[in-house]
Amino acid sequence: MNRRYDRTLVFSFLGAALVCTSPNVAAAESLRADVAKATFLLYEPIAVHVTLNLDEPIVVNWEDPHEAQRQLGRLPRRLRIELRDQDEAKVSETVLIGTEFMRLEESSKEFPTSGLAFFRMPKNRGDVTPALEPGDYTIVVLDYSNRKLKSNTIAVELVAAQGRDLLAEELFRLSLPDGIVVINGQEVDAAVMNCVEELARDYGETVYGRYAVVGLALIRFQETFAEHNIRGGAAVWEPVARELAAAEKLFTGKHPLREKALFDLARAHAISRDYARTRQTLAALKKDFPRGKLGSKSAQFEEEISQLEKQNRPNGEQP
């Protein structure tokens, strides 16, 4: 599919979270992590919130390019997360997907981010991986660039799915590993898409189905934008907005997929020229994700919405 995007105004914000490595690590750094809940189903994606604390603020002096590069290199990280049993033995390890620490304030020493952990994900389709067992575990976030830097230990419980959640889990596991790409809003091959679509259609109310619903809503936005760009008006974009609005409500608080859904929802409202709902959505984004990769863009987004309103206002009409 041809995915060309207009890089002007609000529609340049595609919201792809990057994962980077850093060669520069300070000795006094620390990581603090937490999760929204303590109990998860087996194989359920775990949303993890991480805060990087630096020993001193990042100060960039552009007159010294070498020092500026060193300062900026302190922030990008590639985070991993370990699942450990009660004896502190590592049971599973995975990359924490979607994390990016954002430098927003000159004086800040704290940089929050959020990501998703998928434990026991097969590396290739057809791989046989040991099954996770219900029980009590701990999780720890670590930095690939500095093996000594790790977060606090978080206690979690994994429980076996029952009833419809168990049926949904089977579909979810069949979609892996490519199903993770769909959850993050990118289309993959037809077989996996069919699996995820079935999960969303038949088990959308389950723990696993909610992830499928949100991922497909994000893909719907991208597909519609690729076909129509900023054209089509309400007839094209209101159905997209309704789907994103329903998806956003499936997760609460600071869940990273909720941030993505809110941002695309604001864009869909803006393209429909529903600026009142655009601002309402941006207010929720700014409130719950003030320092997130997408939430931090809400102020600039609002300025661009004001510009669009002026451009689209009939001559002589007052705001």
C-alpha positions in Angstrom: 0.0 0.0 0.0 1.3 3.4 -0.9 1.7 5.4 2.3 2.6 9.0 1.4 1.9 11.6 4.0 1.5 15.4 3.8 4.1 16.9 6.1 2.2 20.2 6.7 0.3 21.5 9.7 -1.1 19.0 12.1 -1.1 16.1 9.6 2.7 15.8 9.8 2.5 14.2 13.2 2.5 10.5 12.6 3.4 9.7 16.1 5.9 6.8 15.5 7.7 6.1 18.7 11.4 5.5 18.2 13.7 3.2 20.1 17.4 4.2 20.1 20.6 3.3 21.8 22.9 5.6 23.6 26.7 5.4 24.1 26.8 8.0 26.9 25.6 7.0 30.3 26.1 8.9 33.5 27.0 7.1 36.7 24.3 8.8 38.8 21.3 7.9 36.6 18.4 5.9 37.8 15.2 4.3 36.4 11.9 4.2 38.1 9.1 2.0 36.8 5.5 1.1 37.6 2.5 -0.6 36.1 -1.2 0.3 36.2 -2.2 -2.9 37.9 -0.7 -5.9 39.6 -2.5 -8.8 38.0 -2.4 -9.8 34.3 -3.6 -12.7 32.2 -1.0 -14.9 30.6 0.5 -13.4 27.5 -1.4 -10.1 28.1 0.6 -7.1 26.9 1.9 -5.2 30.0 1.9 -1.5 29.9 5.0 -0.2 31.8 5.6 3.4 32.8 9.3 4.3 33.2 11.0 7.5 34.4 14.7 8.2 33.6 16.3 10.4 36.3 19.6 12.1 35.3 22.2 13.5 37.6 22.0 16.9 36.0 19.9 18.5 33.3 20.8 18.2 29.6 22.3 21.5 28.5 23.0 21.9 24.8 25.5 24.5 23.7 25.3 24.5 19.9 28.5 26.5 19.7 30.3 23.4 20.8 29.0 20.7 18.4 30.9 17.8 20.1 29.6 18.7 23.5 26.1 19.3 22.1 26.1 15.8 20.6 27.3 14.3 23.9 24.6 16.0 25.8 21.8 14.9 23.4 23.3 11.4 23.4 22.4 11.1 27.1 18.7 10.7 26.4 18.0 8.1 23.7 17.8 4.6 25.3 16.8 1.1 24.3 15.0 -0.4 27.3 14.5 -4.1 28.0 12.3 -5.7 30.6 12.8 -9.0 32.4 10.2 -11.3 34.0 11.6 -13.1 37.0 10.3 -15.8 39.2 10.3 -15.8 43.0 13.9 -17.0 43.1 14.9 -14.0 40.9 15.7 -16.3 38.0 14.9 -14.8 34.6 11.9 -16.4 33.0 11.5 -14.2 30.0 13.0 -11.0 28.5 11.8 -8.6 25.8 12.3 -5.1 24.4 10.0 -2.5 25.9 8.2 -1.4 22.7 7.4 2.2 22.0 9.5 4.0 24.5 11.2 7.4 23.9 12.4 9.8 26.5 11.5 13.4 25.4 13.5 16.5 26.2 10.9 19.2 26.7 12.3 21.5 29.4 15.8 22.8 29.8 15.9 22.4 33.6 14.3 18.9 33.7 16.2 15.9 35.2 13.2 13.6 34.9 12.0 12.1 31.7 8.9 9.8 31.6 7.9 7.3 28.9 5.6 4.3 28.5 5.9 1.1 26.5 4.4 -2.4 26.0 6.1 -5.6 27.0 5.1 -8.9 25.3 6.6 -11.8 27.2 7.2 -15.2 25.6 6.9 -13.8 22.1 8.2 -16.2 19.4 11.1 -14.8 17.5 9.9 -16.3 14.2 6.6 -17.8 13.2 6.6 -21.5 14.0 9.1 -21.2 16.8 8.2 -23.3 19.9 8.5 -21.3 23.1 8.0 -22.6 26.6 4.6 -21.8 28.0 4.2 -19.2 30.7 2.8 -20.6 33.9 0.4 -18.8 36.3 2.1 -17.5 39.4 3.8 -14.6 41.2 6.6 -12.9 39.3 8.6 -9.7 39.4 9.5 -7.4 36.5 12.6 -5.1 36.2 13.4 -2.6 33.4 17.0 -2.4 32.3 19.0 -0.2 29.9 20.7 -2.1 27.0 23.5 0.6 26.9 24.2 0.2 30.6 23.6 -3.2 32.0 24.1 -1.9 35.6 21.2 0.6 35.2 18.0 -1.0 36.3 14.7 0.0 37.8 13.0 -0.9 41.0 11.4 -4.4 41.2 7.7 -4.6 40.6 5.6 -7.5 41.8 3.0 -8.9 39.3 0.8 -11.9 39.2 0.0 -13.9 36.0 -3.3 -15.8 36.0 -4.7 -18.2 33.5 -7.4 -16.9 31.2 -10.9 -18.4 31.6 -14.0 -18.6 29.3 -14.0 -16.2 26.4 -10.6 -14.7 27.5 -9.1 -18.1 27.0 -10.6 -18.4 23.4 -9.3 -14.9 22.7 -5.8 -15.8 24.0 -5.6 -18.6 21.5 -6.3 -16.2 18.6 -3.9 -13.7 20.1 -1.1 -16.1 20.3 -1.8 -17.3 16.7 -1.2 -13.8 15.5 2.2 -13.5 17.1 4.8 -12.2 16.5 3.4 -10.0 13.6 0.2 -9.3 15.6 2.3 -7.0 17.8 2.9 -4.8 14.7 -0.9 -4.6 14.2 -1.4 -3.6 17.8 0.9 -0.7 17.2 -1.1 0.5 14.2 0.7 -1.0 11.2 -0.8 -3.4 8.7 0.9 -6.8 8.0 0.2 -9.8 5.8 -3.4 -11.0 5.2 -3.3 -14.1 7.4 -2.3 -12.2 10.5 -4.7 -9.3 9.7 -7.5 -11.9 9.4 -6.6 -13.3 12.8 -6.5 -9.9 14.4 -9.8 -8.8 12.7 -11.5 -12.0 14.0 -10.1 -11.3 17.5 -11.6 -7.7 17.4 -14.9 -8.7 15.8 -15.7 -11.8 18.0 -13.8 -11.1 21.2 -13.5 -7.3 21.3 -14.7 -7.2 24.9 -11.9 -9.5 26.2 -8.5 -8.4 27.5 -6.8 -9.5 24.2 -9.5 -8.3 22.0 -9.2 -4.7 23.2 -5.7 -4.5 21.8 -6.9 -5.8 18.5 -9.7 -3.2 18.4 -7.3 -0.3 19.1 -4.7 -1.5 16.6 -7.3 -1.8 13.8 -8.6 1.7 14.6 -5.1 3.1 14.3 -4.7 1.3 11.0 -8.1 2.6 9.8 -6.8 6.1 10.3 -3.6 5.5 8.4 -5.4 3.8 5.5 -8.0 6.6 5.2 -5.3 9.3 5.3 -3.3 7.4 2.6 -6.3 7.4 0.4 -7.9 10.8 1.1 -5.1 12.9 2.8 -6.9 15.9 4.3 -9.9 15.7 1.9 -13.3 13.9 2.2 -14.7 16.0 5.0 -17.1 14.6 7.6 -18.5 12.0 5.3 -15.1 10.2 5.2 -13.6 11.1 8.5 -16.5 11.0 11.0 -16.7 7.1 10.8 -12.9 7.0 11.5 -13.4 9.4 14.4 -16.2 7.2 15.9 -14.0 4.1 15.7 -11.1 5.9 17.3 -13.3 7.3 20.1 -14.6 3.9 20.9 -11.1 2.4 20.9 -9.7 5.2 23.1 -12.3 4.3 25.8 -11.0 0.7 26.0 -8.0 1.7 28.0 -7.8 4.1 30.9 -5.2 6.4 32.4 -1.8 6.7 30.8 -1.9 3.6 28.6 0.4 4.2 25.6 -2.2 2.9 23.1 -4.7 5.4 24.5 -2.3 8.2 23.8 -2.0 7.1 20.2 -5.7 6.7 19.8 -6.4 10.2 21.3 -3.8 11.8 19.0 -5.3 10.2 15.9 -8.8 11.0 17.1 -7.8 14.7 17.4 -6.4 14.6 13.8 -9.6 13.0 12.5 -11.7 15.6 14.1 -9.5 18.3 12.7 -9.7 17.0 9.2 -13.5 16.9 9.6 -13.3 20.6 10.6 -14.9 19.7 14.0 -12.6 22.0 15.9 -14.6 21.9 19.1 -14.1 18.2 19.4 -10.5 18.5 18.3 -9.8 20.8 21.2 -11.7 18.5 23.7 -9.6 15.6 22.6 -6.4 17.6 22.8 -7.3 18.7 26.3 -7.6 15.0 27.4 -4.3 14.3 25.6 -2.5 17.2 27.3 -4.0 16.3 30.7 -3.1 12.6 30.8 0.1 12.7 28.7 1.7 16.1 29.2 5.2 14.8 28.7 4.4 12.0 26.3 5.7 11.9 22.7 2.3 12.8 21.4 0.7 14.6 24.3 3.6 17.1 24.4 2.6 18.2 20.9 -0.9 19.2 21.9 0.0 22.9 22.4 1.5 23.2 18.9 -1.5 21.2 17.5 -3.9 23.8 19.1 -2.0 26.7 17.4 -2.3 25.0 14.1 -6.0 24.4 14.6 -6.5 28.1 15.2 -4.7 28.8 11.9 -7.0 26.3 10.1 -10.1 27.9 11.6 -9.0 31.3 10.3 -8.3 29.9 6.8 -11.7 28.2 6.7 -13.8 31.0 8.2 -16.0 32.9 5.7 -14.8 36.4 5.0 -15.9 38.8 7.6 -17.1 36.2 10.1 -16.0 36.7 13.6 -14.8 33.9 15.9 
